[in-house]
Amino acid sequence: MANTLMLVALTMAVVSGRMMQESWLPQKQLNHLPYLFHLLAWLVVFLCLGFHLLFSAKVGGIPLWRSMASWGRRAKDNPQQWLRDFRWRLSSKSLQWLQWLVLAGLLFALTVPLFA
């Protein structure tokens, strides 16, 4: 759940970041709604990252963290294996709307500046 919420918050950060104007921060105009959403989204991202690290410590402990920071390579660690094992589907149908929400938000953030 922490990873899913982090993806939604990152999408909100990208969308609200694209809606902000560069002149707001130098002029100390911090009362605009996109700026508030942007800061809130980054707060949620950092909180979710903390939860993610805590949950991984609870599940796997120090050996899991050590393996994530290790530069060692196994035989199955190559991009061809990653692409073959990649599946673009969710285990739960109830979260499929969230996948489309994230994709729609990213497309929105990329296309809105073209028309502004």
DSSP file (Angstrom, degrees, kcal/mol; ACC not computed):
  #  RESIDUE AA STRUCTURE BP1 BP2  ACC     N-H-->O    O-->H-N    N-H-->O    O-->H-N    TCO  KAPPA ALPHA  PHI   PSI    X-CA   Y-CA   Z-CA
    1    1 A M     >        0   0    0      0, 0.0     4,-2.6     0, 0.0     5,-0.2   0.000 360.0 360.0 360.0 -34.8    0.0    0.0    0.0
    2    2 A A  H  >  +     0   0    0      1,-0.2     4,-1.9     2,-0.2     5,-0.1   0.904 360.0  48.2 -64.7 -39.8    2.9    2.4    0.7
    3    3 A N  H  > S+     0   0    0      2,-0.2     4,-2.0     1,-0.2    -1,-0.2   0.899 111.9  49.3 -67.3 -39.6    4.3    1.9   -2.8
    4    4 A T  H  > S+     0   0    0      2,-0.2     4,-2.1     1,-0.2    -2,-0.2   0.925 112.0  47.5 -64.7 -45.1    0.9    2.4   -4.4
    5    5 A L  H  X S+     0   0    0     -4,-2.6     4,-2.5     1,-0.2    -1,-0.2   0.854 109.1  55.4 -65.0 -33.7    0.3    5.6   -2.4
    6    6 A M  H  X S+     0   0    0     -4,-1.9     4,-2.5    -5,-0.2    -1,-0.2   0.902 106.8  50.0 -65.8 -39.8    3.8    6.8   -3.3
    7    7 A L  H  X S+     0   0    0     -4,-2.0     4,-2.1     2,-0.2    -2,-0.2   0.908 111.6  48.0 -63.8 -41.8    3.0    6.4   -7.0
    8    8 A V  H  X S+     0   0    0     -4,-2.1     4,-2.3     2,-0.2    -2,-0.2   0.913 112.7  48.7 -64.6 -41.9   -0.2    8.4   -6.6
    9    9 A A  H  X S+     0   0    0     -4,-2.5     4,-2.3     2,-0.2    -2,-0.2   0.885 109.9  51.6 -66.8 -38.2    1.6   11.1   -4.7
   10   10 A L  H  X S+     0   0    0     -4,-2.5     4,-2.3     2,-0.2    -1,-0.2   0.889 109.4  50.4 -64.6 -37.7    4.4   11.2   -7.4
   11   11 A T  H  X S+     0   0    0     -4,-2.1     4,-2.6     2,-0.2    -2,-0.2   0.923 110.8  48.7 -63.8 -43.2    1.7   11.6  -10.0
   12   12 A M  H  X S+     0   0    0     -4,-2.3     4,-2.6     1,-0.2     5,-0.3   0.872 110.2  52.3 -64.2 -36.3    0.1   14.4   -8.0
   13   13 A A  H  X S+     0   0    0     -4,-2.3     4,-2.0     2,-0.2    -1,-0.2   0.900 111.4  46.1 -66.3 -40.3    3.5   16.1   -7.6
   14   14 A V  H  X S+     0   0    0     -4,-2.3     4,-1.9     2,-0.2    -2,-0.2   0.938 115.4  45.6 -67.6 -46.2    4.2   16.0  -11.4
   15   15 A V  H  X S+     0   0    0     -4,-2.6     4,-1.0     1,-0.2    -2,-0.2   0.942 117.3  42.8 -63.9 -48.0    0.7   17.3  -12.3
   16   16 A S  H  X S+     0   0    0     -4,-2.6     4,-0.8     1,-0.2    -1,-0.2   0.842 111.7  55.9 -69.6 -31.2    0.8   20.1   -9.7
   17   17 A G  H  < S+     0   0    0     -4,-2.0     3,-0.4    -5,-0.3    -1,-0.2   0.868 106.2  50.4 -66.4 -35.5    4.4   20.9  -10.5
   18   18 A R  H  < S+     0   0    0     -4,-1.9    -1,-0.2     1,-0.2    -2,-0.2   0.746 108.7  53.4 -72.6 -22.0    3.5   21.4  -14.2
   19   19 A M  H  < S+     0   0    0     -4,-1.0    -1,-0.2    -5,-0.2    -2,-0.2   0.621  92.0  93.8 -87.0 -13.6    0.6   23.7  -13.1
   20   20 A M  S  < S-     0   0    0     -4,-0.8     2,-0.4    -3,-0.4    -3,-0.0  -0.362  70.3-131.8 -78.6 159.7    2.9   26.0  -11.0
   21   21 A Q    >   -     0   0    0      1,-0.1     3,-1.4    -2,-0.1     4,-0.5  -0.890  12.0-130.9-110.8 144.5    4.5   29.2  -12.3
   22   22 A E  T 3  S+     0   0    0     -2,-0.4     3,-0.3     1,-0.3    -1,-0.1   0.725 102.7  63.5 -65.9 -21.7    8.1   30.0  -11.8
   23   23 A S  T 3> S+     0   0    0      1,-0.2     4,-1.4     2,-0.1    -1,-0.3   0.637  85.1  76.1 -80.3 -12.8    7.4   33.5  -10.5
   24   24 A W  T <4>S+     0   0    0     -3,-1.4     5,-3.1     2,-0.2    -1,-0.2   0.930  93.9  46.6 -66.5 -46.1    5.4   32.3   -7.5
   25   25 A L  T >45S+     0   0    0     -4,-0.5     3,-1.6    -3,-0.3    -1,-0.2   0.937 112.5  46.8 -68.2 -48.2    8.4   31.2   -5.3
   26   26 A P  T 345S+     0   0    0      0, 0.0    -1,-0.2     0, 0.0    -2,-0.2   0.852 115.7  47.3 -62.0 -31.2   10.6   34.3   -5.8
   27   27 A Q  T 3<5S-     0   0    0     -4,-1.4    -2,-0.2     2,-0.1    -3,-0.1   0.369 113.1-122.4 -89.1   5.3    7.6   36.6   -5.2
   28   28 A K  T < 5 +     0   0    0     -3,-1.6     2,-1.2     1,-0.2    -3,-0.2   0.841  58.8 151.5  56.6  37.7    6.8   34.5   -2.1
   29   29 A Q    > < +     0   0    0     -5,-3.1     3,-0.5    -6,-0.2    -1,-0.2  -0.677   5.2 150.3 -95.8  78.0    3.3   33.8   -3.4
   30   30 A L  T 3   +     0   0    0     -2,-1.2    -1,-0.2     1,-0.2    -5,-0.1   0.259  47.0  86.3 -95.3  11.2    2.9   30.4   -1.6
   31   31 A N  T 3   +     0   0    0     -7,-0.1     2,-0.2    -3,-0.1    -1,-0.2   0.336  58.5 115.3 -96.5   7.4   -0.8   30.6   -1.3
   32   32 A H    <>  -     0   0    0     -3,-0.5     4,-1.8     1,-0.1     3,-0.3  -0.552  69.5-128.2 -79.7 143.5   -1.7   29.1   -4.7
   33   33 A L  H  > S+     0   0    0      1,-0.2     4,-2.6    -2,-0.2     5,-0.2   0.879 106.0  53.5 -61.2 -43.2   -3.5   25.7   -4.7
   34   34 A P  H  > S+     0   0    0      0, 0.0     4,-2.2     0, 0.0    -1,-0.2   0.879 108.6  51.8 -61.0 -34.4   -1.1   23.9   -7.1
   35   35 A Y  H  > S+     0   0    0     -3,-0.3     4,-2.3     2,-0.2    -2,-0.2   0.914 110.2  48.0 -66.8 -41.7    1.8   24.9   -4.8
   36   36 A L  H  X S+     0   0    0     -4,-1.8     4,-2.5     1,-0.2    -1,-0.2   0.920 112.6  48.3 -63.3 -44.9    0.1   23.5   -1.8
   37   37 A F  H  X S+     0   0    0     -4,-2.6     4,-2.5     2,-0.2    -1,-0.2   0.874 110.1  53.5 -63.1 -37.0   -0.8   20.3   -3.6
   38   38 A H  H  X S+     0   0    0     -4,-2.2     4,-2.0    -5,-0.2    -2,-0.2   0.935 111.4  43.8 -63.9 -47.3    2.9   20.0   -4.8
   39   39 A L  H  X S+     0   0    0     -4,-2.3     4,-2.0     1,-0.2    -2,-0.2   0.902 114.3  50.6 -65.3 -40.4    4.2   20.3   -1.2
   40   40 A L  H  X S+     0   0    0     -4,-2.5     4,-2.3     1,-0.2    -2,-0.2   0.900 108.6  52.7 -63.3 -41.0    1.6   18.0    0.1
   41   41 A A  H  X S+     0   0    0     -4,-2.5     4,-2.2     1,-0.2    -2,-0.2   0.911 109.7  47.8 -62.7 -42.6    2.5   15.4   -2.6
   42   42 A W  H  X S+     0   0    0     -4,-2.0     4,-2.3     2,-0.2    -1,-0.2   0.861 109.3  53.9 -68.7 -33.7    6.2   15.5   -1.7
   43   43 A L  H  X S+     0   0    0     -4,-2.0     4,-2.3     2,-0.2    -2,-0.2   0.929 110.0  47.3 -62.4 -44.4    5.4   15.1    2.0
   44   44 A V  H  X S+     0   0    0     -4,-2.3     4,-2.7     2,-0.2    -2,-0.2   0.887 109.8  54.4 -64.5 -38.9    3.3   12.0    1.2
   45   45 A V  H  X S+     0   0    0     -4,-2.2     4,-2.2     2,-0.2    -2,-0.2   0.939 110.9  44.4 -59.8 -47.8    6.2   10.7   -1.0
   46   46 A F  H  X S+     0   0    0     -4,-2.3     4,-2.0     2,-0.2    -2,-0.2   0.876 113.6  50.2 -68.5 -36.6    8.7   11.0    1.8
   47   47 A L  H  X S+     0   0    0     -4,-2.3     4,-2.4     2,-0.2    -1,-0.2   0.923 111.8  48.1 -65.0 -43.0    6.3    9.5    4.4
   48   48 A C  H  X S+     0   0    0     -4,-2.7     4,-2.7     2,-0.2    -2,-0.2   0.872 108.9  53.8 -65.8 -36.0    5.6    6.6    2.1
   49   49 A L  H  X S+     0   0    0     -4,-2.2     4,-2.3     2,-0.2    -1,-0.2   0.910 109.0  49.2 -63.3 -41.0    9.3    6.1    1.5
   50   50 A G  H  X S+     0   0    0     -4,-2.0     4,-2.4     2,-0.2    -2,-0.2   0.919 112.1  47.7 -62.7 -43.8    9.9    5.9    5.3
   51   51 A F  H  X S+     0   0    0     -4,-2.4     4,-3.0     2,-0.2     5,-0.2   0.897 109.7  54.1 -63.0 -39.4    7.1    3.4    5.7
   52   52 A H  H  X S+     0   0    0     -4,-2.7     4,-2.3     1,-0.2    -2,-0.2   0.921 110.7  45.3 -60.8 -44.7    8.5    1.4    2.8
   53   53 A L  H  X S+     0   0    0     -4,-2.3     4,-1.8     2,-0.2    -1,-0.2   0.895 114.1  49.1 -67.1 -39.4   11.9    1.2    4.5
   54   54 A L  H  X S+     0   0    0     -4,-2.4     4,-2.0     2,-0.2    -2,-0.2   0.913 112.0  48.1 -65.9 -41.7   10.3    0.3    7.9
   55   55 A F  H  X S+     0   0    0     -4,-3.0     4,-2.5     1,-0.2     5,-0.2   0.898 110.8  50.6 -66.3 -39.2    8.2   -2.4    6.3
   56   56 A S  H  X>S+     0   0    0     -4,-2.3     4,-2.6    -5,-0.2     5,-1.0   0.861 110.1  50.9 -67.4 -32.3   11.1   -3.9    4.5
   57   57 A A  H  X5S+     0   0    0     -4,-1.8     4,-0.5     3,-0.2    -1,-0.2   0.874 111.3  48.6 -68.4 -36.3   13.1   -3.9    7.8
   58   58 A K  H  <5S+     0   0    0     -4,-2.0    -2,-0.2     2,-0.1    -1,-0.2   0.903 118.8  38.3 -69.0 -40.6   10.2   -5.7    9.5
   59   59 A V  H  <5S+     0   0    0     -4,-2.5    -2,-0.2    -5,-0.1    -3,-0.2   0.946 139.1   7.0 -77.5 -50.0    9.9   -8.3    6.7
   60   60 A G  H  X5S-     0   0    0     -4,-2.6     4,-0.8    -5,-0.2    -3,-0.2   0.603  87.3-160.0-114.1 -14.8   13.5   -9.0    5.8
   61   61 A G  H  X< -     0   0    0     -5,-1.0     4,-1.7    -4,-0.5     3,-0.5  -0.208  58.5 -25.5  68.6-158.9   15.6   -7.0    8.4
   62   62 A I  H  > S+     0   0    0      1,-0.2     4,-2.8     2,-0.2     5,-0.2   0.852 133.6  60.6 -61.7 -38.5   19.2   -6.1    7.9
   63   63 A P  H  > S+     0   0    0      0, 0.0     4,-2.1     0, 0.0    -1,-0.2   0.890 105.4  49.2 -59.1 -36.4   19.9   -8.9    5.4
   64   64 A L  H  X S+     0   0    0     -4,-0.8     4,-1.9    -3,-0.5    -2,-0.2   0.934 112.6  46.7 -66.8 -44.7   17.3   -7.6    3.0
   65   65 A W  H  X S+     0   0    0     -4,-1.7     4,-1.6     1,-0.2    -1,-0.2   0.905 111.8  51.7 -61.7 -40.6   18.7   -4.0    3.2
   66   66 A R  H  X S+     0   0    0     -4,-2.8     4,-0.6     1,-0.2    -1,-0.2   0.897 109.1  49.9 -63.9 -39.8   22.2   -5.4    2.7
   67   67 A S  H  < S+     0   0    0     -4,-2.1     3,-0.4    -5,-0.2    -1,-0.2   0.847 108.6  52.9 -68.6 -32.4   21.1   -7.3   -0.4
   68   68 A M  H  < S+     0   0    0     -4,-1.9    -1,-0.2     1,-0.2    -2,-0.2   0.831 113.3  43.6 -70.5 -30.7   19.5   -4.2   -1.8
   69   69 A A  H  < S+     0   0    0     -4,-1.6    -1,-0.2    -5,-0.2    -2,-0.2   0.475  91.7 110.6 -91.7  -2.8   22.7   -2.2   -1.4
   70   70 A S     <  -     0   0    0     -4,-0.6    -3,-0.0    -3,-0.4    -4,-0.0  -0.480  56.0-156.4 -76.7 142.1   24.9   -5.0   -2.7
   71   71 A W        +     0   0    0     -2,-0.2    -1,-0.1     2,-0.1    -4,-0.1   0.444  57.1 120.1 -92.5  -3.0   26.6   -4.5   -6.0
   72   72 A G        -     0   0    0     -5,-0.1     2,-0.4     1,-0.1    -2,-0.0  -0.235  53.0-144.5 -64.3 152.7   26.9   -8.3   -6.5
   73   73 A R        -     0   0    0      3,-0.0     2,-0.2     2,-0.0    -1,-0.1  -0.945   6.2-154.6-123.5 141.0   25.3   -9.9   -9.5
   74   74 A R    >   -     0   0    0     -2,-0.4     3,-1.4     1,-0.1     0, 0.0  -0.629  36.1-103.3-104.1 169.7   23.6  -13.2   -9.9
   75   75 A A  T 3  S+     0   0    0      1,-0.3    -1,-0.1    -2,-0.2    -2,-0.0   0.827 120.8  51.4 -62.1 -32.5   23.1  -15.2  -13.1
   76   76 A K  T 3  S+     0   0    0      1,-0.1     2,-1.5     5,-0.0    -1,-0.3   0.474  84.1  99.3 -85.0  -1.4   19.5  -14.2  -13.4
   77   77 A D    <   +     0   0    0     -3,-1.4    -1,-0.1     4,-0.1     3,-0.0  -0.610  53.4 109.3 -90.2  80.1   20.2  -10.5  -13.0
   78   78 A N  S >> S-     0   0    0     -2,-1.5     4,-1.7     1,-0.1     3,-0.7  -0.986  76.1-112.4-147.0 154.9   20.3   -9.2  -16.6
   79   79 A P  H 3> S+     0   0    0      0, 0.0     4,-2.6     0, 0.0     5,-0.2   0.820 113.5  59.9 -59.5 -33.3   17.9   -7.0  -18.6
   80   80 A Q  H 3> S+     0   0    0      1,-0.2     4,-1.7     2,-0.2     5,-0.1   0.909 107.1  46.9 -61.8 -40.0   16.8   -9.8  -20.9
   81   81 A Q  H <> S+     0   0    0     -3,-0.7     4,-2.0     2,-0.2    -1,-0.2   0.885 110.6  52.9 -67.3 -38.8   15.5  -11.7  -17.9
   82   82 A W  H  X S+     0   0    0     -4,-1.7     4,-1.1     1,-0.2    -2,-0.2   0.938 110.0  46.7 -62.0 -47.1   13.7   -8.6  -16.5
   83   83 A L  H  < S+     0   0    0     -4,-2.6    -1,-0.2     1,-0.2    -2,-0.2   0.853 112.3  50.7 -66.5 -33.4   11.9   -8.0  -19.8
   84   84 A R  H  < S+     0   0    0     -4,-1.7    -1,-0.2    -5,-0.2    -2,-0.2   0.859 114.6  43.3 -70.8 -34.9   10.9  -11.6  -20.1
   85   85 A D  H  < S+     0   0    0     -4,-2.0    -1,-0.2    -5,-0.1    -2,-0.2   0.563  87.7 113.8 -87.4  -8.7    9.5  -11.7  -16.5
   86   86 A F     <  -     0   0    0     -4,-1.1     2,-0.4    -3,-0.2    -3,-0.0  -0.436  43.7-173.8 -70.1 132.6    7.7   -8.4  -16.7
   87   87 A R        -     0   0    0     -2,-0.2     2,-1.1     2,-0.1    -2,-0.0  -0.994  18.6-152.4-128.8 126.2    4.0   -8.6  -16.5
   88   88 A W        +     0   0    0     -2,-0.4     2,-0.3     2,-0.0    -2,-0.0  -0.464  64.3  93.5 -95.7  61.6    1.7   -5.5  -17.0
   89   89 A R        -     0   0    0     -2,-1.1     2,-0.3     0, 0.0    -2,-0.1  -0.989  68.1-124.2-147.5 155.2   -1.2   -6.7  -14.8
   90   90 A L        -     0   0    0     -2,-0.3     6,-0.1     1,-0.1    -2,-0.0  -0.714  13.5-134.9 -99.5 149.9   -2.2   -6.2  -11.3
   91   91 A S  S    S+     0   0    0     -2,-0.3     2,-0.5     1,-0.1    -1,-0.1   0.771  95.5  51.2 -72.5 -24.2   -2.9   -9.0   -8.9
   92   92 A S    >   -     0   0    0      1,-0.1     3,-1.2    -3,-0.0     4,-0.2  -0.958  67.7-154.6-118.9 125.7   -6.0   -7.3   -7.7
   93   93 A K  G >  S+     0   0    0     -2,-0.5     3,-1.2     1,-0.2     4,-0.4   0.760  93.3  68.9 -65.9 -23.8   -8.7   -6.0  -10.1
   94   94 A S  G 3  S+     0   0    0      1,-0.3     3,-0.3     2,-0.1    -1,-0.2   0.723  99.1  49.3 -70.2 -18.5   -9.8   -3.4   -7.5
   95   95 A L  G X> S+     0   0    0     -3,-1.2     4,-1.3     1,-0.2     3,-0.6   0.431  83.0  92.6 -97.4   0.7   -6.5   -1.6   -8.0
   96   96 A Q  H <> S+     0   0    0     -3,-1.2     4,-1.8     1,-0.3     5,-0.2   0.859  80.3  58.4 -64.4 -33.9   -6.6   -1.5  -11.8
   97   97 A W  H 3> S+     0   0    0     -4,-0.4     4,-2.0    -3,-0.3    -1,-0.3   0.832 101.6  56.9 -62.9 -30.3   -8.4    1.9  -11.7
   98   98 A L  H <> S+     0   0    0     -3,-0.6     4,-2.3     2,-0.2    -1,-0.2   0.878 102.9  53.4 -68.4 -37.8   -5.3    3.3   -9.8
   99   99 A Q  H  X S+     0   0    0     -4,-1.3     4,-2.2     1,-0.2    -2,-0.2   0.927 111.5  45.2 -60.6 -45.7   -3.0    2.2  -12.6
  100  100 A W  H  X S+     0   0    0     -4,-1.8     4,-2.6     1,-0.2    -2,-0.2   0.843 109.7  55.8 -69.3 -32.6   -5.1    4.1  -15.1
  101  101 A L  H  X S+     0   0    0     -4,-2.0     4,-2.4     2,-0.2    -2,-0.2   0.918 108.9  46.8 -63.8 -43.9   -5.3    7.1  -12.8
  102  102 A V  H  X S+     0   0    0     -4,-2.3     4,-2.2     2,-0.2    -2,-0.2   0.934 114.3  46.8 -64.7 -46.0   -1.5    7.3  -12.6
  103  103 A L  H  X S+     0   0    0     -4,-2.2     4,-2.3     1,-0.2    -2,-0.2   0.908 113.3  48.9 -62.8 -41.8   -1.1    6.9  -16.3
  104  104 A A  H  X S+     0   0    0     -4,-2.6     4,-2.6     1,-0.2    -1,-0.2   0.892 110.3  51.7 -65.7 -39.1   -3.8    9.5  -17.0
  105  105 A G  H  X S+     0   0    0     -4,-2.4     4,-2.4     2,-0.2    -2,-0.2   0.907 110.6  47.5 -64.2 -41.6   -2.2   11.9  -14.6
  106  106 A L  H  X S+     0   0    0     -4,-2.2     4,-1.7     2,-0.2    -2,-0.2   0.910 113.2  47.8 -67.1 -41.3    1.2   11.6  -16.2
  107  107 A L  H  X S+     0   0    0     -4,-2.3     4,-2.0     2,-0.2     5,-0.2   0.901 111.6  51.5 -64.3 -39.6   -0.2   12.1  -19.7
  108  108 A F  H  X S+     0   0    0     -4,-2.6     4,-2.4     1,-0.2    -2,-0.2   0.925 109.3  50.0 -60.5 -45.4   -2.2   15.1  -18.4
  109  109 A A  H  < S+     0   0    0     -4,-2.4    -1,-0.2     1,-0.2    -2,-0.2   0.826 113.7  46.0 -65.3 -31.2    1.0   16.6  -16.9
  110  110 A L  H  < S+     0   0    0     -4,-1.7    -1,-0.2    -5,-0.2     4,-0.2   0.806 118.8  38.6 -81.8 -29.0    2.9   16.1  -20.2
  111  111 A T  H >X S+     0   0    0     -4,-2.0     3,-0.9    -5,-0.1     4,-0.7   0.768  98.3  72.3 -96.0 -26.1    0.2   17.5  -22.5
  112  112 A V  H >X S+     0   0    0     -4,-2.4     3,-1.3     1,-0.2     4,-0.8   0.899  94.1  55.1 -59.1 -43.7   -1.3   20.4  -20.7
  113  113 A P  H 34 S+     0   0    0      0, 0.0    -1,-0.2     0, 0.0     3,-0.2   0.760  98.2  65.1 -64.0 -20.9    1.8   22.7  -21.2
  114  114 A L  H <4 S+     0   0    0     -3,-0.9    -2,-0.2     1,-0.2    -3,-0.1   0.812 109.3  37.3 -67.5 -28.3    1.5   22.2  -24.9
  115  115 A F  H <<        0   0    0     -3,-1.3    -1,-0.2    -4,-0.7    -3,-0.1   0.474 360.0 360.0-101.8  -5.2   -1.9   24.0  -25.0
  116  116 A A     <        0   0    0     -4,-0.8    -1,-0.2    -3,-0.2    -2,-0.1   0.455 360.0 360.0 -89.5 360.0   -1.1   26.7  -22.4
